[in-house]
């Protein structure tokens, strides 16, 4: 079934990670006026931590990501290092990825719906 497939698990993880990225970007943008605030980024330490290549569709156990505080030089005299332009661009990119992944998942469900409706 599609829910148990590696394809679905990867798409699901992609949706979750792009949602997390959007949340981090909006948090960073919201704190652009906060003195001493350091921007946060989503880091993939080991994107696919365990993949078994026993078949054509690999088994994905988990996808690891962590939130890291940036140590980049401060953009403002108050020690805040949020770059509004970079955050806005990253937010748009994450939103685009999120929308594309949801569209892909929706397309997969449409295929199953079509097959189920043709057999009835």
C-alpha positions as a Markdown table, in Angstrom:
| # | Residue | x | y | z |
|---|---|---|---|---|
| 1 | Unk | 0.0 | 0.0 | 0.0 |
| 2 | Unk | 1.1 | 3.6 | -0.6 |
| 3 | Unk | 1.2 | 4.5 | 3.1 |
| 4 | Unk | 3.8 | 1.8 | 3.8 |
| 5 | Unk | 6.0 | 2.6 | 0.8 |
| 6 | Unk | 9.3 | 4.4 | 1.0 |
| 7 | Unk | 8.1 | 6.9 | -1.6 |
| 8 | Unk | 5.3 | 8.0 | 0.8 |
| 9 | Unk | 7.6 | 8.1 | 3.8 |
| 10 | Unk | 10.1 | 10.3 | 1.9 |
| 11 | Unk | 7.3 | 12.6 | 0.7 |
| 12 | Unk | 5.9 | 12.8 | 4.2 |
| 13 | Unk | 9.3 | 13.6 | 5.7 |
| 14 | Unk | 9.9 | 16.3 | 3.0 |
| 15 | Unk | 6.5 | 17.9 | 3.9 |
| 16 | Unk | 7.4 | 17.9 | 7.6 |
| 17 | Unk | 10.9 | 19.3 | 7.0 |
| 18 | Unk | 9.7 | 22.0 | 4.7 |
| 19 | Unk | 7.1 | 23.0 | 7.3 |
| 20 | Unk | 9.8 | 23.1 | 10.0 |
| 21 | Unk | 11.9 | 25.4 | 7.7 |
| 22 | Unk | 9.0 | 27.7 | 7.2 |
| 23 | Unk | 8.5 | 27.9 | 10.9 |
| 24 | Unk | 12.1 | 28.7 | 11.5 |
| 25 | Unk | 12.1 | 31.4 | 8.8 |
| 26 | Unk | 9.0 | 33.1 | 10.3 |
| 27 | Unk | 10.5 | 32.9 | 13.8 |
| 28 | Unk | 13.7 | 34.5 | 12.5 |
| 29 | Unk | 11.8 | 37.3 | 10.7 |
| 30 | Unk | 9.6 | 37.9 | 13.7 |
| 31 | Unk | 12.7 | 38.4 | 15.8 |
| 32 | Unk | 14.5 | 40.8 | 13.5 |
| 33 | Unk | 14.1 | 43.6 | 16.0 |
| 34 | Unk | 15.2 | 41.5 | 19.0 |
| 35 | Unk | 18.5 | 42.6 | 20.3 |
| 36 | Unk | 21.1 | 39.9 | 20.4 |
| 37 | Unk | 18.9 | 37.3 | 18.6 |
| 38 | Unk | 20.8 | 34.8 | 16.6 |
| 39 | Unk | 19.0 | 33.2 | 13.6 |
| 40 | Unk | 18.3 | 29.5 | 13.5 |
| 41 | Unk | 18.7 | 27.1 | 10.6 |
| 42 | Unk | 17.5 | 23.6 | 9.9 |
| 43 | Unk | 20.5 | 21.3 | 9.5 |
| 44 | Unk | 20.5 | 17.8 | 8.0 |
| 45 | Unk | 23.1 | 15.9 | 9.9 |
| 46 | Unk | 22.3 | 12.6 | 8.2 |
| 47 | Unk | 19.5 | 13.0 | 5.7 |
| 48 | Unk | 18.9 | 9.3 | 5.2 |
| 49 | Unk | 20.4 | 7.7 | 8.2 |
| 50 | Unk | 19.6 | 4.1 | 7.3 |
| 51 | Unk | 18.7 | 2.8 | 3.8 |
| 52 | Unk | 18.5 | -0.8 | 2.9 |
| 53 | Unk | 19.0 | -1.5 | -0.8 |
| 54 | Unk | 17.4 | -4.9 | -0.8 |
| 55 | Unk | 14.8 | -4.0 | -3.4 |
| 56 | Unk | 14.0 | -1.4 | -6.0 |
| 57 | Unk | 12.4 | 0.7 | -3.3 |
| 58 | Unk | 14.7 | 1.3 | -0.3 |
| 59 | Unk | 13.4 | 1.1 | 3.3 |
| 60 | Unk | 13.7 | 4.4 | 5.0 |
| 61 | Unk | 14.0 | 4.2 | 8.8 |
| 62 | Unk | 14.3 | 7.9 | 9.7 |
| 63 | Unk | 15.4 | 11.2 | 8.4 |
| 64 | Unk | 17.4 | 13.3 | 10.8 |
| 65 | Unk | 17.4 | 17.1 | 11.1 |
| 66 | Unk | 18.3 | 19.4 | 13.8 |
| 67 | Unk | 17.9 | 23.1 | 14.6 |
| 68 | Unk | 21.1 | 25.0 | 14.9 |
| 69 | Unk | 21.8 | 28.6 | 16.0 |
| 70 | Unk | 23.8 | 30.6 | 13.5 |
| 71 | Unk | 27.1 | 32.0 | 14.5 |
| 72 | Unk | 27.3 | 34.3 | 11.5 |
| 73 | Unk | 28.4 | 37.8 | 12.0 |
| 74 | Unk | 25.8 | 40.3 | 13.3 |
| 75 | Unk | 24.0 | 42.3 | 10.6 |
| 76 | Unk | 23.0 | 45.0 | 13.2 |
| 77 | Unk | 24.8 | 46.8 | 15.9 |
| 78 | Unk | 22.6 | 45.2 | 18.6 |
| 79 | Unk | 24.1 | 41.8 | 17.9 |
| 80 | Unk | 21.1 | 40.5 | 15.9 |
| 81 | Unk | 22.2 | 38.5 | 12.8 |
| 82 | Unk | 18.9 | 38.0 | 11.0 |
| 83 | Unk | 19.2 | 38.8 | 7.3 |
| 84 | Unk | 15.6 | 39.7 | 6.2 |
| 85 | Unk | 16.3 | 39.2 | 2.5 |
| 86 | Unk | 17.9 | 35.7 | 3.0 |
| 87 | Unk | 15.1 | 34.7 | 5.4 |
| 88 | Unk | 12.4 | 35.8 | 3.0 |
| 89 | Unk | 14.0 | 33.9 | 0.1 |
| 90 | Unk | 14.4 | 30.8 | 2.2 |
| 91 | Unk | 10.8 | 31.0 | 3.4 |
| 92 | Unk | 9.6 | 31.2 | -0.2 |
| 93 | Unk | 11.8 | 28.3 | -1.2 |
| 94 | Unk | 10.4 | 26.2 | 1.7 |
| 95 | Unk | 6.9 | 27.1 | 0.8 |
| 96 | Unk | 7.4 | 26.1 | -2.8 |
| 97 | Unk | 8.8 | 22.8 | -1.8 |
| 98 | Unk | 6.0 | 22.2 | 0.7 |
| 99 | Unk | 3.4 | 23.0 | -2.0 |
| 100 | Unk | 5.1 | 20.8 | -4.6 |
| 101 | Unk | 5.3 | 17.8 | -2.2 |
| 102 | Unk | 1.7 | 18.1 | -1.1 |
| 103 | Unk | 0.8 | 18.2 | -4.8 |
| 104 | Unk | 2.8 | 15.0 | -5.4 |
| 105 | Unk | 1.1 | 13.3 | -2.5 |
| 106 | Unk | -2.3 | 14.4 | -3.7 |
| 107 | Unk | -1.5 | 13.1 | -7.2 |
| 108 | Unk | -0.7 | 9.7 | -5.7 |
| 109 | Unk | -4.0 | 9.6 | -3.9 |
| 110 | Unk | -5.8 | 10.6 | -7.1 |
| 111 | Unk | -4.3 | 7.6 | -8.8 |
| 112 | Unk | -5.6 | 5.2 | -6.1 |
| 113 | Unk | -9.0 | 7.0 | -6.2 |
| 114 | Unk | -9.2 | 6.5 | -10.0 |
| 115 | Unk | -8.3 | 2.8 | -9.7 |
| 116 | Unk | -10.9 | 2.2 | -6.9 |
| 117 | Unk | -13.6 | 4.0 | -8.8 |
| 118 | Unk | -13.0 | 2.2 | -12.0 |
| 119 | Unk | -13.4 | -1.2 | -10.3 |
| 120 | Unk | -16.8 | -0.4 | -8.9 |
